[in-house]
């Protein structure tokens, strides 16, 4: 299932908390920055707190931390794939893909040092979260 949730601040990367299963996370940051598609990105304003190396934690529904780590670098993807822009630098989203080990819980919450938490459930993979 896809969890598409807007958010003022979010998360993500790797490293797990123990005895769970690896879950693929796809964090799409809708920053619409002008870049070449496929280049490494670290997110543009106003989402610059969602960057490679930013610390995150994932909590379960009770608030217990079940995973923590640092965000990976992202890759620029066409913000509107139905459009052939005809130029190299186009409006893109910065997409951060990573795996994180999560114990089985009914729901989770991702937190960064700044911004509101993002709640999600795992019902299929990858879990897609949109920061818009």
C-alpha positions as semicolon CSV with decimal commas, in nm:
position;residue;x (nm);y (nm);z (nm)
1;X;0,000;0,000;0,000
2;X;0,109;0,353;-0,056
3;X;0,090;0,599;0,229
4;X;0,084;0,943;0,069
5;X;0,101;1,200;0,342
6;X;0,202;1,564;0,320
7;X;0,433;1,685;0,586
8;X;0,624;1,990;0,694
9;X;0,922;1,787;0,800
10;X;1,036;1,432;0,775
11;X;1,291;1,167;0,791
12;X;1,458;0,864;0,678
13;X;1,739;0,634;0,604
14;X;1,872;0,318;0,738
15;X;1,976;0,126;1,040
16;X;1,747;-0,069;1,247
17;X;1,649;-0,151;1,590
18;X;1,683;-0,521;1,620
19;X;1,468;-0,824;1,564
20;X;1,233;-0,708;1,289
21;X;1,202;-0,732;0,915
22;X;1,363;-0,492;0,669
23;X;1,112;-0,251;0,522
24;X;1,176;-0,048;0,206
25;X;1,095;0,319;0,245
26;X;1,064;0,564;-0,045
27;X;1,061;0,923;0,079
28;X;0,953;1,165;-0,192
29;X;1,028;1,528;-0,110
30;X;0,818;1,747;-0,342
31;X;1,065;2,037;-0,352
32;X;1,037;2,090;-0,733
33;X;1,397;2,205;-0,750
34;X;1,552;2,247;-1,096
35;X;1,815;1,973;-1,142
36;X;1,931;1,713;-1,388
37;X;1,727;1,396;-1,346
38;X;1,922;1,119;-1,171
39;X;2,177;1,338;-0,992
40;X;2,233;1,307;-0,619
41;X;2,025;1,558;-0,423
42;X;1,992;1,671;-0,065
43;X;1,656;1,853;-0,083
44;X;1,583;2,222;-0,140
45;X;1,403;2,483;0,068
46;X;1,178;2,475;0,258
47;X;1,264;2,110;0,323
48;X;1,641;2,143;0,372
49;X;1,617;1,976;0,713
50;X;1,546;1,652;0,520
51;X;1,902;1,604;0,395
52;X;2,169;1,336;0,378
53;X;2,307;1,283;0,725
54;X;2,006;1,426;0,910
55;X;1,930;1,216;1,219
56;X;1,595;1,041;1,239
57;X;1,414;0,801;1,465
58;X;1,114;0,579;1,412
59;X;0,877;0,521;1,702
60;X;0,600;0,267;1,738
61;X;0,247;0,370;1,836
62;X;0,341;0,381;2,205
63;X;0,630;0,622;2,143
64;X;0,906;0,364;2,192
65;X;1,200;0,417;1,955
66;X;1,227;0,108;1,731
67;X;1,487;0,237;1,481
68;X;1,718;0,533;1,434
69;X;1,984;0,647;1,196
70;X;2,078;0,906;0,936
71;X;1,907;0,993;0,609
72;X;2,076;0,880;0,288
73;X;2,138;1,103;-0,013
74;X;1,848;1,129;-0,253
75;X;1,820;1,105;-0,632
76;X;1,644;1,362;-0,849
77;X;1,332;1,233;-1,027
78;X;1,115;1,415;-1,279
79;X;0,843;1,597;-1,083
80;X;0,604;1,550;-1,377
81;X;0,704;1,233;-1,561
82;X;0,435;1,284;-1,827
83;X;0,621;1,589;-1,958
84;X;0,923;1,575;-2,189
85;X;1,087;1,898;-2,086
86;X;1,337;1,894;-2,374
87;X;1,618;2,025;-2,153
88;X;1,861;1,865;-1,910
89;X;1,768;2,062;-1,599
90;X;1,402;2,006;-1,509
91;X;1,166;2,039;-1,209
92;X;1,243;1,740;-0,987
93;X;1,155;1,581;-0,658
94;X;1,434;1,454;-0,434
95;X;1,364;1,086;-0,361
96;X;1,540;0,906;-0,076
97;X;1,520;0,526;-0,091
98;X;1,635;0,314;0,203
99;X;1,567;0,001;0,402
100;X;1,506;0,007;0,774
101;X;1,458;-0,285;1,012
102;X;1,127;-0,255;1,195
103;X;0,966;-0,485;1,449
104;X;0,608;-0,576;1,364
105;X;0,377;-0,304;1,494
106;X;0,038;-0,173;1,378
107;X;0,176;0,176;1,315
108;X;0,490;0,387;1,326
109;X;0,595;0,750;1,353
110;X;0,900;0,904;1,185
111;X;1,070;1,199;1,349
112;X;1,352;1,434;1,259
113;X;1,511;1,689;1,486
114;X;1,279;1,950;1,328
115;X;0,923;1,939;1,204
116;X;0,613;1,740;1,278
117;X;0,620;1,360;1,301
118;X;0,488;1,150;1,014
119;X;0,272;0,851;1,101
120;X;0,252;0,547;0,874
121;X;0,163;0,180;0,854
122;X;0,341;-0,093;0,660
123;X;0,108;-0,270;0,419
124;X;0,331;-0,369;0,129
125;X;0,655;-0,224;0,002
126;X;0,794;0,013;-0,059
127;X;0,620;0,236;0,189
128;X;0,593;0,565;0,001
129;X;0,584;0,885;0,202
130;X;0,543;1,223;0,036
131;X;0,672;1,543;0,196
132;X;0,487;1,829;0,030
